[in-house]
């Protein structure tokens, strides 16, 4: 089990290795539904996992009585890597096939198509297919979700304040050290000077570009997020400082701005209201989108089910001969994710 956990950690942290001089795919080592699997893709995973074992976990593994410098001592680990690497290239093939056949997903031309060797390129392409497939499944699940007008009204009635939101622009005069009284006083003075310019007819967006220390300055201080009086985005997980939100909701109408600087941990803000959503009609579509939203866990669970079903029906042929892994490993705690289809010559 410890070995399995290490493998999983490695796959999460897997990085693209440097290019080799050989851009070939290598020999055919098997197929999935007549799609060839090449040695370079398998070698990519095997080599990277072994390298991560050696560079990051050598001392830890040594404490378990296994020396990666000794082949006999390392056989269980090597068998585990072989099995996991094969399972991974099989799953990559299934992801590609589901993406292409069921969702008409194709990849754009990227600069690295001619830059990376086959093993590295197949890794990147598999990641792209996986992400695009997740997006397609998410869109499909959300479209299929049954959301009625009654559901939307009920969600609004349950907590109308949650959906009473506004979008603002701001000018931030930042403070690096809140305990530095001189810096705080100077920031407040500058913020008051900006407000005076606004009172004299100054353009908020232009003043934001000139004075604001926030990244939104280049956009005239405009912030993209709608938030409620708690500072929360009802459609997501982002939020603003409570002091910021409280001040914004004291402004009565679009175009109003704070006449005194608003202090948060980031510094002093001048806040202007850009848009207000404060009735059912203005937030109905937003609530519907929220109710249709499918979380990432549901998406990955659905994809896993599709992959399991596809693997169950797939014709998987392995001509690769494992050096360390044997079918007897199937019943041991070797950390392998293989099933019988990856341990036989051909399984439908």
Secondary structure, DSSP 4 states (H G I P E B T S, - for coil): -HHHHHHHHHHHT--PPPPPS-----SEEEEETTEEEEHHHHHHHHHHHHHHHHHHHHHHHHHTT--TTSHHHHHHHHHHHHHHHHHHHHHHHHHHHHHHHHH---PPP-GGGTTS-HHHHHHHHHHHHHHHHHHHHHHHHHHHS---HHHHHHHHHH-HHHH-EEEEEEEEEE-S-TT-HHHHHHHHHHHHHHHHHHHTT--HHHHHHHH--SGGGGGTTB----B-TTSB-TTSS-B--HHHHHHHHT--STT-B-SS-EEETTEEEEEEEEEEE-SHHHHHHHHHHHHH---HHHHHHHHHHHHHHHHHH--EEE-PPPSS--GGGGGTTS-----GGGSSSEE-
